[in-house]
């Protein structure tokens, strides 16, 4: 069974959502719910999504990111994605989604 841990913390005015493990059809809902909760709590602050610990990501995981990006564009918070240098970055690059996401190489703050 695929495993994904999602941890949320607040630091320097940003809500950080850190995912670790496999991000796929079986686990994408967990990340989606964590992002939606962070967005509700953000109230003008940024949400930082750290995917550097993601070992596997499929198109379902990518859709969670794109959905969060669309929500951020219409809300009072910014979304920054830290893809790391592994699987998450590879999927984002293959899908040519770098231009749609606010990607940062390191955790802000």
C-alpha positions as CSV (number, residue, x, y, z in Angstrom):
1,X,0.0,0.0,0.0
2,X,1.4,3.4,-1.0
3,X,2.3,5.6,1.9
4,X,2.3,9.4,2.0
5,X,2.9,11.5,5.1
6,X,1.9,15.1,5.1
7,X,3.0,17.5,7.8
8,X,1.9,21.2,8.1
9,X,3.7,23.8,10.1
10,X,3.7,27.6,10.4
11,X,7.0,29.5,10.1
12,X,7.8,33.1,9.4
13,X,4.3,33.9,8.1
14,X,4.1,31.0,5.8
15,X,2.2,27.7,6.1
16,X,4.5,24.9,5.1
17,X,3.0,21.6,3.8
18,X,5.6,18.9,3.6
19,X,4.9,15.7,1.7
20,X,7.0,12.6,2.0
21,X,6.4,9.2,0.2
22,X,4.3,8.3,-2.8
23,X,1.9,10.8,-4.3
24,X,-0.6,9.0,-6.5
25,X,-4.2,8.1,-6.9
26,X,-4.4,6.4,-3.5
27,X,-2.8,9.2,-1.6
28,X,-3.5,12.5,-3.5
29,X,-6.6,13.1,-1.5
30,X,-4.6,13.3,1.7
31,X,-2.4,16.0,0.2
32,X,-5.3,17.8,-1.4
33,X,-7.1,18.0,2.0
34,X,-3.9,19.3,3.7
35,X,-3.5,22.0,1.1
36,X,-7.1,23.1,1.4
37,X,-6.8,23.3,5.2
38,X,-3.5,25.3,4.8
39,X,-5.2,27.7,2.3
40,X,-8.1,28.3,4.8
41,X,-5.6,29.1,7.5
42,X,-3.3,31.2,5.3
43,X,-5.3,34.4,5.4
44,X,-3.0,36.5,3.2
45,X,0.2,34.5,4.0
46,X,1.8,32.2,1.6
47,X,1.5,28.4,1.4
48,X,4.7,26.5,0.7
49,X,4.4,23.0,-0.6
50,X,7.6,21.0,-0.2
51,X,7.7,17.9,-2.4
52,X,11.4,17.2,-2.1
53,X,10.6,14.0,-0.1
54,X,8.2,12.6,-2.7
55,X,9.6,9.3,-4.0
56,X,6.9,8.7,-6.6
57,X,4.3,11.1,-8.2
58,X,1.8,10.4,-11.0
59,X,-0.6,12.6,-12.9
60,X,-3.1,12.5,-10.0
61,X,-0.5,14.2,-7.8
62,X,0.2,16.7,-10.5
63,X,-3.5,17.6,-10.7
64,X,-3.5,18.3,-6.9
65,X,-0.7,20.9,-7.5
66,X,-2.4,22.5,-10.5
67,X,-5.8,22.7,-8.6
68,X,-4.0,24.3,-5.6
69,X,-2.3,26.8,-8.0
70,X,-5.7,27.8,-9.5
71,X,-7.2,28.3,-6.1
72,X,-4.2,30.4,-5.0
73,X,-4.6,32.6,-8.1
74,X,-8.1,33.5,-7.0
75,X,-7.4,33.9,-3.3
76,X,-5.5,36.1,-0.9
77,X,-2.5,33.8,-0.6
78,X,0.4,32.7,-2.7
79,X,1.4,29.1,-3.4
80,X,5.1,28.2,-3.8
81,X,6.2,24.7,-4.8
82,X,9.5,23.2,-3.8
83,X,9.8,20.2,-6.1
84,X,13.3,19.1,-5.0
85,X,15.4,17.3,-7.5
86,X,13.6,14.0,-7.6
87,X,10.4,12.5,-8.9
88,X,8.2,15.4,-8.3
89,X,10.4,17.7,-10.4
90,X,10.6,15.1,-13.2
91,X,6.8,14.9,-13.4
92,X,6.4,18.7,-13.3
93,X,9.0,19.1,-16.1
94,X,7.5,16.3,-18.3
95,X,4.1,17.9,-18.0
96,X,5.6,21.3,-18.9
97,X,4.0,22.7,-15.7
98,X,6.9,24.7,-14.5
99,X,5.5,27.8,-16.2
100,X,2.1,27.3,-14.4
101,X,3.5,26.9,-10.9
102,X,5.5,29.2,-8.7
103,X,8.5,26.9,-8.3
104,X,11.3,27.7,-5.8
105,X,14.4,25.7,-5.2
106,X,14.6,26.2,-1.5
107,X,12.1,26.7,1.3
108,X,11.5,30.4,1.7
109,X,12.0,32.0,5.1
